[in-house]
Amino acid sequence: MKLLPNLFTLANAAVGCLALYFISVIDFETATYCVLICCVFDFLDGFLARALGATGEFGKQLDSLADVISFGVVPGAVATVMLGVLDVDFPWFFIGFIITLASAYRLANYNTNDQNKDHFSGLPTPANALLWIGLTHIETEITFNLIVGAVIVTSFLLNSSFAFYRLQLKFSLLSVVKILVLIVSMIVLWVQFGHLAWSIAITVYILFSLIYSLVARSKG
């Protein structure tokens, strides 16, 4: 049973590879579902590891390697393909992979530094992947400057010291209420905006976390 978390981690990496294939053939609809499945597997491997008492250094490193694929290479590929669709000349469309480098750096930093259990330091890589995959469903024209600007901003946020809210799952009424509110909010957004809802939700999450972080710093 203690191998189960690692199997979910490998499933995360495998579906991340599938997402890369669908991104390469401009099938963003299927790629979006792949990223969502990756997020579910990423949650389950950690949850099961804690529940089964199977946490350890091997699982921690394997999880980060899987995350580099699903939440590092995938958003980098999204940005690169979006630039390619705009007929950006070689090698400038590889600017998108700055996200991948920033994600890899963040994950290495996360593994080698003590982390505050109450919040994330910097934008979590799964949230960044959801932000980028959601942008593929925007109906208005996205310009070169907008994509490059988003690459720079998100790469900075990944490795920033801003405190990002961390949902703690505990066996309590408050945790259940938080999860239900989150689920209902996402359903409402998805009905209204489709898959673009993921980008909207993560943008709200970023703004909320930045405000929270700045207020906390001013009080300190």
C-alpha positions as CSV (number, residue, x, y, z in Angstrom):
1,M,0.0,0.0,0.0
2,K,2.9,2.4,0.7
3,L,3.8,2.2,-3.0
4,L,0.4,3.7,-3.9
5,P,1.4,7.4,-3.5
6,N,4.3,6.9,-5.9
7,L,2.0,5.3,-8.4
8,F,-0.2,8.4,-8.3
9,T,2.9,10.5,-8.7
10,L,3.9,8.6,-11.8
11,A,0.4,8.8,-13.2
12,N,0.7,12.6,-12.7
13,A,3.9,12.6,-14.9
14,A,2.3,10.3,-17.5
15,V,-0.8,12.4,-17.9
16,G,1.5,15.5,-18.1
17,C,3.3,13.9,-21.1
18,L,-0.1,13.3,-22.7
19,A,-0.9,17.0,-22.1
20,L,2.3,17.9,-24.0
21,Y,1.2,15.8,-27.0
22,F,-2.2,17.5,-27.2
23,I,-0.7,20.9,-26.8
24,S,1.7,20.1,-29.7
25,V,-1.3,19.3,-32.0
26,I,-3.2,22.4,-30.7
27,D,-5.9,20.4,-28.9
28,F,-6.2,22.6,-25.9
29,E,-9.5,21.2,-24.8
30,T,-8.0,17.7,-24.2
31,A,-4.8,19.3,-22.8
32,T,-6.9,21.2,-20.2
33,Y,-8.5,18.0,-19.0
34,C,-5.1,16.4,-18.7
35,V,-3.8,19.3,-16.6
36,L,-6.9,19.0,-14.3
37,I,-6.2,15.3,-13.9
38,C,-2.6,16.0,-13.1
39,C,-3.8,18.3,-10.3
40,V,-6.0,15.6,-8.9
41,F,-3.1,13.1,-8.9
42,D,-0.8,15.6,-7.4
43,F,-3.2,16.1,-4.5
44,L,-3.9,12.4,-4.1
45,D,-0.2,11.4,-3.9
46,G,0.5,13.8,-1.0
47,F,-2.7,13.0,0.7
48,L,-2.2,9.2,0.5
49,A,1.4,9.5,1.6
50,R,0.4,11.3,4.8
51,A,-2.5,9.0,5.4
52,L,-0.4,5.8,4.9
53,G,2.6,7.1,6.7
54,A,4.6,6.7,3.5
55,T,6.2,10.2,3.4
56,G,10.0,10.1,2.6
57,E,12.8,11.7,0.6
58,F,12.3,9.4,-2.4
59,G,8.6,10.3,-2.7
60,K,9.4,14.0,-2.2
61,Q,11.9,14.0,-5.1
62,L,9.7,11.9,-7.4
63,D,6.9,14.3,-6.8
64,S,9.0,17.2,-7.8
65,L,10.2,15.5,-11.0
66,A,6.6,14.7,-12.0
67,D,5.6,18.3,-11.2
68,V,8.4,19.6,-13.5
69,I,6.7,17.8,-16.4
70,S,3.1,18.5,-15.6
71,F,3.4,22.0,-14.1
72,G,6.7,23.2,-15.5
73,V,7.1,21.9,-19.1
74,V,3.4,22.0,-19.8
75,P,2.8,25.8,-19.1
76,G,6.1,26.5,-20.9
77,A,4.9,24.6,-23.9
78,V,1.5,26.4,-23.8
79,A,3.2,29.8,-23.9
80,T,5.6,28.7,-26.6
81,V,2.8,27.3,-28.8
82,M,0.8,30.5,-28.3
83,L,3.8,32.5,-29.5
84,G,4.3,30.1,-32.4
85,V,0.6,30.6,-33.5
86,L,1.4,34.3,-33.7
87,D,4.2,33.5,-36.2
88,V,6.9,34.7,-33.9
89,D,10.2,34.0,-35.5
90,F,12.7,31.5,-34.2
91,P,14.2,31.6,-31.5
92,W,12.0,34.2,-29.9
93,F,9.0,31.9,-29.3
94,F,11.2,29.8,-26.9
95,I,10.7,32.7,-24.5
96,G,7.8,30.6,-23.3
97,F,10.1,28.1,-21.8
98,I,11.3,30.6,-19.3
99,I,8.3,29.4,-17.3
100,T,9.7,25.9,-17.3
101,L,13.1,27.1,-16.0
102,A,11.4,29.2,-13.3
103,S,9.3,26.2,-12.3
104,A,12.2,23.9,-12.0
105,Y,14.1,26.5,-9.9
106,R,11.1,26.9,-7.6
107,L,10.6,23.2,-7.1
108,A,14.3,22.7,-6.3
109,N,14.1,25.6,-3.9
110,Y,11.0,24.2,-2.3
111,N,12.7,20.9,-1.7
112,T,15.8,22.3,-0.1
113,N,14.3,25.0,2.2
114,D,12.0,24.9,5.2
115,Q,8.5,25.9,4.1
116,N,5.9,27.6,6.2
117,K,3.0,25.2,6.6
118,D,0.4,28.0,6.7
119,H,1.2,29.3,3.3
120,F,3.3,28.8,0.1
121,S,6.2,31.1,-0.5
122,G,5.7,32.1,-4.1
123,L,3.0,30.9,-6.6
124,P,2.6,27.1,-6.6
125,T,3.4,25.4,-9.9
126,P,0.0,23.7,-10.2
127,A,-1.8,27.0,-9.9
128,N,0.5,28.5,-12.6
129,A,-0.2,25.6,-14.9
130,L,-4.0,26.1,-14.5
131,L,-3.5,29.8,-15.2
132,W,-1.7,29.1,-18.5
133,I,-3.9,26.3,-19.7
134,G,-7.0,28.4,-19.1
135,L,-5.5,31.2,-21.2
136,T,-5.7,29.0,-24.3
137,H,-9.5,29.3,-24.1
138,I,-9.7,33.1,-24.1
139,E,-11.7,34.4,-27.1
140,T,-10.1,37.7,-27.6
141,E,-6.8,38.1,-29.5
142,I,-3.7,37.7,-27.3
143,T,-0.7,39.8,-28.5
144,F,3.0,39.0,-28.3
145,N,3.6,41.6,-25.6
146,L,0.8,40.2,-23.5
147,I,2.2,36.7,-23.6
148,V,5.7,37.8,-22.9
149,G,4.5,40.0,-20.1
150,A,2.6,37.1,-18.6
151,V,5.7,34.9,-18.9
152,I,7.8,37.4,-17.0
153,V,5.2,38.1,-14.3
154,T,4.4,34.4,-13.6
155,S,8.0,33.4,-13.6
156,F,8.7,36.1,-11.1
157,L,5.8,35.1,-8.9
158,L,6.9,31.4,-8.9
159,N,10.1,32.4,-7.1
160,S,8.9,35.4,-5.2
161,S,8.7,35.6,-1.4
162,F,5.0,36.6,-1.4
163,A,2.8,34.4,0.8
164,F,0.2,32.4,-1.2
165,Y,-2.7,31.0,0.6
166,R,-2.5,27.3,1.4
167,L,-5.7,25.3,1.8
168,Q,-5.2,22.9,4.8
169,L,-7.4,19.8,4.6
170,K,-8.3,18.8,8.1
171,F,-11.2,16.8,9.5
172,S,-13.2,19.8,10.7
173,L,-16.4,21.6,9.7
174,L,-14.4,24.7,8.6
175,S,-12.4,22.6,6.2
176,V,-15.5,21.1,4.7
177,V,-17.1,24.5,4.3
178,K,-14.0,25.9,2.6
179,I,-13.9,23.0,0.1
180,L,-17.7,23.3,-0.6
181,V,-17.4,27.1,-1.2
182,L,-14.4,26.5,-3.5
183,I,-16.2,23.8,-5.5
184,V,-19.4,25.8,-5.8
185,S,-17.5,28.9,-6.9
186,M,-15.6,26.9,-9.5
187,I,-18.8,25.4,-10.9
188,V,-20.4,28.9,-11.2
189,L,-17.3,30.2,-13.0
190,W,-17.0,27.2,-15.3
191,V,-20.7,27.5,-16.3
192,Q,-20.2,31.2,-17.1
193,F,-16.8,31.1,-18.7
194,G,-15.9,27.5,-19.6
195,H,-12.3,26.5,-19.2
196,L,-11.3,30.2,-19.0
197,A,-12.6,29.9,-15.5
198,W,-9.3,28.3,-14.4
199,S,-7.4,31.4,-15.4
200,I,-9.9,33.7,-13.7
201,A,-9.9,31.7,-10.5
202,I,-6.0,31.7,-10.3
203,T,-5.9,35.4,-11.1
204,V,-8.2,36.1,-8.2
205,Y,-6.1,33.7,-6.0
206,I,-2.9,35.6,-7.0
207,L,-4.5,39.1,-6.2
208,F,-5.9,37.8,-2.9
209,S,-2.5,36.4,-1.9
210,L,-0.6,39.5,-2.9
211,I,-2.9,41.8,-0.9
212,Y,-2.7,39.4,2.1
213,S,1.1,39.3,1.8
214,L,1.5,43.0,1.5
215,V,-0.9,43.7,4.5
216,A,1.0,41.1,6.6
217,R,4.3,42.8,5.8
218,S,3.0,46.3,6.6
219,K,1.9,45.0,10.0
220,G,5.2,43.3,10.7
